[in-house]
């Protein structure tokens, strides 16, 4: 009976000794992944926006620059979708003028174009691992992402006229500025890919 008690005690002690090691390894990995994202974002165009949008995905990204660029583009797409939803709701408000409705309609078109371009960029990045010309795929992703940013800015340009309701203008501006920052950070990360 005594050897059995010793074996059980030994196993319990061994489990206690080993469990902190495995959990500390997980914590160390998480810290490594978070540090990678923070370091990658530190020189981005908008570092705090970069960290805010990408740190939640550190475990997915790990230390892979391609995954980081893909996640940054996906974050851009999600932000564009939220922006589109905001603008669409505003365009259906009865208090807006015909001129405001026309500007909002143009803006919706710009954001939809931007989203299509971001999707094309994601396809390019996702295809890099099987691409015969990786540098060309990165160049295409840069072009698509730059075009997306141009479309986002076109939407904002439509609101430069003073005729628009200040409340509507502020909502649109905040939404587009946030989107443009996330997009610019994605472009920065694509520009710094080395394959």
Secondary structure, DSSP 8 states (H G I E B T S, - for coil): -HHHHHHHHHHHHHHHHHHHHHHHHHHHHHHHHHHHHHHHHHTSTTHHHHHHHHGGGHHHHTT-HHHHHHHHHHHHHHHHHHHHHHHHHHHT-TTS-HHHHHHHHHHHHHHHHHHHHHHHHHHHHHTGGG-S-HHHHHHHHHHHHHHHHHHHHHHHHTT-STTS-HHHHHHHHHHHHHHHHHHHHHHHHHHT---
